[in-house]
Amino acid sequence: MKTSTWTQLAFCLLSSVFYACNSSHVYYLDATSGSDQNNGTSPRSAWQSIEALKQISLQPGDKILFKKGETFPGILEVTGKGTYTHPIIIDAYGEGNQKPCIAGNDTSMYAVRIFNSDYFTIQNLEISNTGKERKARRTGLKVECTDYGISHNIRINNLTIRDINGSLVKEEGGGSGILIVNGGDSIRSRFDSLTIENCHILRCERNAMIWSGYYDRKNWYPNKHTIVRNNVIEKVPGDGIVPIGCDSTLIEYNLMCDSPDILPMTEAAAGIWPWSCDNTIIQYNEVWGHKAPWDAQGFDSDYNCQNTLIQYNYSHDNYGGMVLICNSGNAGDYSCGNIGSIVRYNISIGDGIRPKETRQGMFSPSIHIAGPVKQTLVERNIIHANPKPSDAVDRTIITSDS
């Protein structure tokens, strides 16, 4: 190839990169001083409301910035396809430490929804979604890919998600701080490399973060390489972190604490556990103060799971014990059973302090193995049982039942 041809090719490539870098936009929102009649492209010409964002189509490298200390009522729904080098970012701007808050309305199912997106980061915001009455399936942040294919590199970072009053009943649909949904009939869809980190989930009902995906082994298309790291879950009465239909999930350095005792007596919940997942690693987490009427363990390896590893965790002062390993012999052909669970190098101190009867009487063993689990290994854990708070408290170390 002639030198001039190489020069032309290099110039075209550099021009493309320059154009990509300079064609991106930054949009500003200021609920107090902004106006939807502005162009939204600088702090001085910021938009006022979330509604103004409906006029834009997000491109690689675009940013949406909300002013710190401001509250933005309504529902934020965004779709954007960033790239590895030019992700789309939703973030905060301005002075001070108070995050901008997106507050859902009375009937909203979610306050923020990220739909069918790639290389997308949302960070440094507060999200609330409180209705006048509890609403089944209400959530704060919903991240969804449906009939899309593979959604790459969604990052949820340093969000405060609070005061979500969903249903307290799992069979009704519950409620959550973060809901991850993947599915589709015409195009099977999943997340690859989704990350949830450094978030504070506070007073969300029923659950903190939960998935909804392909759980059936006859139609198996799991999310891949999910990371849930360094999050604080506080005053959440139900389940803490529950990946569903995932493969190779890493859950580490999370804290779940101080669950209120408000679930109906029919309800079971636990701290951190996979359902219909393969190759899950749960490590360096702490769960304390779980008070669900049934279960209430710090950790669990549940139905339709293969190769769950629970290690180096700290469980203490929970109504239930340290860990549950369970499966149903009647689960049906959607499930592969529970195979290859390993529980090792964990510490339990003062667990099993349930003060009232469950549907099975006084029941809170430190280790509960239920159903036909296969190739299970529980070894090298430390279980320290403090004095009973009352004579009725169950102090069984291990129970194996149906």
N, C-alpha and C positions, 0 to 999 in steps of 0.2 A: 504494500500500500504506500502511495506517495506521501511525503511529509505534509504537503498541503491538505491531503485528505485527513490525516491524523489530526492536524490542527483544527480543521473544520469540525471533526467529531468531538474533540475535546471542548471546543467552544460551545457546541450544542449541548453537551452534557453539563457544562458549567452554567450555561444559560438556564437549563431546566432546573438545576438546583437553586440558582438565584431566584428564579420565578416562584418555585415552591416555597422558598423561605420568605419571600416578600409578598406573596398573595394571601397569606393568612391574616386574620383580623382578630382584634381584641375588643370585646364588647363589655361595657360597664353598666352596672345597675346600682342605683342609689334611691332607696325608697322614700327618703325625705326631700332631697334637693333635685332629684332627677325628673325627667318628663318624657313620656312616651312619644312626644313630638320631636325630641332630639334625635340625632343619628346614632347615639350610643357608643361612639368610638373613642371617647376620652372621658376622664373623670368629670370634666366640666360640662360635657354634653351627654351625661349618662341617661339611660332609660330609668323609668321609675318602677315598672311592674314586670312580672314574669310574662305577662301577655305580650309584651313587645318582642319577645324572643321568637314568637311564632312567624315573624316575617323573614327570618334568616334560615339558611341551609348551611350547616356546619361543614367546613372543609378541613383537610389536614393542617394541623398547626393552629387552628382557631382556639381562642380562649373566651370563656364567659366568667367575668369577675363580679362578685357581689360585695358591696361595701360592708366592712366590719361594723358591728353594733346595730345594724338595721334588720328589720323583720319584713319578710316578703311573703304576704299571704297568697295562697293559691296552690296550683299544682304545676310542677316543672316536669315537662316531658321532652326528652331530647334523644335524638338519633344522630350519630356521627361516625364516620369511618376515617380515623386517623391512620398514620403509618408508624412504623417503628421509630423513625427519626423525627416525625412530626405528629405526636399524639394530640388529640383534642383534650383540653383541660378545663374543668370547672373549678374555680378557686375563689379566694377572698382577696380584697385589696383594702388599703387604708391603714389607719393607725389604731393602736389599742389591741387588747387581747380578746375582746368579745367577738365570737364568730358571728357572721351573718346567719340569720335563721330563716329557713323556708318552712312555713307553717301551713299544713294542709287545712282544707275547709271541713265543715261539720260532717259531710257525707263522703269524703274522699277515701278511696281504697288505698291510696298511697299519696305521699307528698312529692316524691321525686321518682321518676321512672326513666331508666336508661334502656333503650330498646334497639336491638339489632345493630350493635355498634362494634367497632374494633379500635384497639389502641386508644383507650379512653380513660382518663383519670378524673375522679371527683374527690376533692379534698378540702379540708379546713372550713367546713360548713357545719351548721347545726340544722337538724331536721326534726320537726315535731308533727304529730298528726293526731289530735285529740278531738273526738266528736262528743256530742252531748250524751250519747249512749254508746255502749259497746257495739262493735260491728265485727262480725266474723270475717276473717281474712284481711282485716285492716293491717297495713304495714307502713313503715316510714319510707324506706328506700326499696324499690323493686327494680331488679336488674334482670332483663328478659331477652332471650333470643328464641324466636319461633319461626319455623319455616325459613331459616336463614343460612344454615350451614355452620361453620365454625366461627365463633366470636373470639377474637384473640386479645389477650392482654388488657383486660378491664382491671383497673386499680381503684380500690376504695380506701382512702387514706385519711386518718385524723378527722373523722366525722364524729360529732356528738348527735346521737339519735335518741330522743327521749319522749316519754309520755305518749305512747301508742296504746289506745284502749281497744284492743281486739277482744275476741271472745276468749274466755278462759277454758273453753271446752274444745279438745282436740278434734272430736268427730264433727263439730260444727265448722271447722276450718281454722280455729285458733286465731292468732294474730302474731305479729313479729316486728322487730326492729328492722331487719334486713331480710328480704325474700329473694332468692335466686331461682329463676324459672327457665328451664330449657325444654323444648319439645317441637312438635310439628308433625303433620301427616304427609305433606307433599315433599318437604325437605327435612330430614332429620337434622337436629341442631344441638350444639353443645358449646360449652366454654372451654377454652384452652388457656391456661396460665392466668386465671382470675385470682386476684390478691385482695384480701381484706386485712388491713393492718392499722394499728394505732388508734382504733376507734373506741369511743365510750358509749355503751348502750345502757340507758338508764330508764327504769320504770316502763319497760315495754312489755305488753301482755298479748299473747301468752308467752312467747318465746323471744330469744334474742336474735339468732340468725338461723335460717332453715332453708333447705333446698326443695325444689320440686322438679323431678326429671325422669329419665327413663330408668325405672327400677326393675322392670320385668326382664328376666334373663332370656326370654323368647324375642325380645326387641331391645337388645342391650347396646346402648350407645352412650357411654358415660362421659361426664366432664373429666378433663385431664389436667393434672398438675396444679390443683388449687392450693393456695397458701392462705392460712388464717393465723395471724401472728400478732402478738403484743396488743391484744384488745382487752378492755375492762368491761365486764358485764355485771351490772349492779341493780339490785332490787327487781329482778325478773323472776316471776314465780314458776315458770315452766322450764322448758328445755333451753339449754344455753347455745351450743353449737351442734347442728345436726346436718352433716352432708348426706345427701340422698342421690343415688345414681352417679357416683364419682369413682374415679380411679386415680391412685397416687396423690392423695390429699395429705398435706402436712399441716398439722394443727399444733402450734407451740407457743409458749410464753404468754398464754392467756390467763386471765383471772375472772372467775365467776364467784360472786359473793352476795350474801345477805338477801336471799330470796324471801319474799313475804309469804306467809302461810295463808293464802287466799284461794287456792284451787279447790273446786268441788271434790268431794270424797271419791268420786269415780275416776279421778285423773291420775295418770302416771307421768312422771317426768324425771329427767336426770341432767347432769351437767353437760358433759361433752361425749358424743357418741355418734358413730356412723350407722346408717341403715341402707342396705342394698349398695354396698361399696366394696371395692377391692383395694388392697395395699395402702390402707390408711395408717399414718403414723401420728400418734397423739403423745406429745412429750413436753416436759417442763411447764406444765400447766398447774394451776391451783384452783380447787373448788371448795368453798366452805359455806356453811349456812343454808344448804338446800333443804327445803321443807315440804316437798310434794307429798301428798297423801299415800302414794304408792311409788316404789322404787326410791327416788331421791338419793341415788348413789352419785359419787363424784364422776365416775366414768363407766362406759358401757361399750361392749361390742355386740351388736344386735343382729336381727334377722338378715339373711341373704348377704352376709359379709364373708369375704375371704382375706386372710392374711392381715388382720388388724393387729397393730403393735401399739401397746399402751405401756409407756416406760418413763421413769424419772418424773412422775407427777406427785403432787401433794394434795391429799384429800383430808379434810378435817371438819369436825363439828357439823356433819350432815345428818339429817334424819335417817337416811339409809346408810349403807356401808360404803366401802371404797370402790367396788366394781361389780358390775353385772355382766355376765356372758350368757346370751340367751338365743334361743331358736324355737320355732314351733315345728313339730312333726307333721302338722296339718296345714302348713303354709301354702301348699299347692306348688304347681310347676313354675310359678314366677320366681321361686327361690332356689338357690343352690345350697341352702342351709347356712350353718355357721362353721367355717373351716379355718383352722390355722391361727386362731387367736392366741396372742402372747401377751402376758401381763407380767412385767418384771421391773425391779428396782423402783417401785413406788412406795410412798410412805402414807400411812393412814393413822391419824391421831384423833381419838375422841369421836370417831364416827359412830353411827348406830344409836343415836340418842332420841329416836322417835318417841314422843310422849303419849301417843294415842294409838288406838287400834286401827289397823288397815282392814281391807276386805278379807284378810287372812289372819286376823288377830294381831297380836303384838309381833311385829316381824321387821327385823333390820339386821340381817347377817352382814358381816364384814365383806364376805365374798359370796355372791349368789350366782350359782350356775343352774340355768333352767333350760330344760329341753335337750334334744340330741345334738350337742355341740361336739365337733370332731377335731382331733389333732390340736387340742387346747393345752397350753402350757402356762401355769401360774407358778412363778419361782422368784425367790430372792426379794420379796417385798417385806416391809416392816409394818406391822399392825400393832399399835399401842392402844389398848382399850382402857380409857379412863374409868374411874368409879361411876357406877350407875347413878344417873340423876334421880331414879326411883326404882323400887324393886321390880316394877312391871316391865322395865326396858329389856329388850332382847339383847343378849350378849353372845349370840352364836357367832363363831368365827367363819364357818363355811357351811352353806346349805346347798345341796344338789337335789333338785326336784323336777317335776314335769313342767 
